[in-house]
């Protein structure tokens, strides 16, 4: 399921939770890679655990994606 930001009002982003499959699709990774990166403490959005399974708030995923952007060329810090 591709998650389109325009589908949700900004104040609802905290209530949308992605499954490992949904996160993997959004990040263009396999579910296995998601679990491997998590187990090694790699760089992924922070997750919460529901019923023993990880879930990611869409708002946290979007914030993490923003933090991964390269600086614009020519932009001054």
C-alpha positions as CSV (number, residue, x, y, z in Angstrom):
1,X,0.0,0.0,0.0
2,X,1.6,3.2,-1.1
3,X,0.8,6.0,1.4
4,X,-0.1,9.3,-0.2
5,X,0.4,12.3,2.1
6,X,-2.5,14.1,0.4
7,X,-4.8,11.3,1.6
8,X,-4.4,12.4,5.2
9,X,-5.0,15.7,7.0
10,X,-1.8,16.8,8.7
11,X,-3.3,16.3,12.2
12,X,-4.1,12.7,11.4
13,X,-0.5,11.7,10.6
14,X,0.1,10.6,14.2
15,X,-2.7,8.1,13.9
16,X,-1.6,6.3,10.8
17,X,0.7,3.4,11.5
18,X,2.7,1.5,8.9
19,X,3.4,-2.2,9.0
20,X,6.8,-3.6,8.1
21,X,5.4,-4.4,4.6
22,X,4.1,-0.9,4.1
23,X,7.4,0.7,5.4
24,X,9.4,-1.6,3.1
25,X,7.3,-0.6,0.1
26,X,7.6,3.1,1.0
27,X,11.4,2.9,1.3
28,X,11.8,0.5,-1.7
29,X,13.3,-2.2,0.5
30,X,12.4,-5.8,1.2
31,X,10.7,-6.6,4.5
32,X,13.7,-8.8,5.3
33,X,16.0,-5.8,4.9
34,X,13.8,-3.8,7.3
35,X,14.1,-6.4,10.0
36,X,17.9,-6.9,9.3
37,X,18.5,-3.1,9.6
38,X,16.4,-3.0,12.8
39,X,18.2,-5.9,14.4
40,X,21.6,-4.2,13.7
41,X,20.5,-0.9,15.0
42,X,20.7,0.7,11.6
43,X,19.2,3.9,10.5
44,X,15.5,3.6,10.1
45,X,12.6,5.7,11.4
46,X,11.8,5.0,15.1
47,X,9.2,2.4,15.6
48,X,6.7,1.4,18.3
49,X,5.8,-2.1,19.3
50,X,2.1,-3.3,19.1
51,X,1.5,-6.9,20.1
52,X,5.1,-7.7,19.7
53,X,5.3,-6.3,16.2
54,X,6.9,-3.0,15.1
55,X,4.7,-0.3,13.6
56,X,5.9,3.1,12.4
57,X,3.9,6.3,12.7
58,X,3.6,8.0,9.4
59,X,4.6,11.3,10.9
60,X,7.8,9.8,12.2
61,X,8.6,8.2,8.8
62,X,8.0,11.6,7.1
63,X,10.3,13.3,9.6
64,X,13.0,10.7,9.1
65,X,12.7,11.0,5.3
66,X,13.2,14.7,5.6
67,X,16.3,14.2,7.7
68,X,17.8,12.0,5.0
69,X,17.7,14.7,2.3
70,X,21.0,15.9,1.0
71,X,21.6,19.7,1.3
72,X,20.7,21.7,-1.8
73,X,23.8,22.5,-3.9
74,X,24.7,26.1,-3.4
75,X,22.7,26.4,-0.2
76,X,24.5,28.0,2.6
77,X,24.3,26.3,6.0
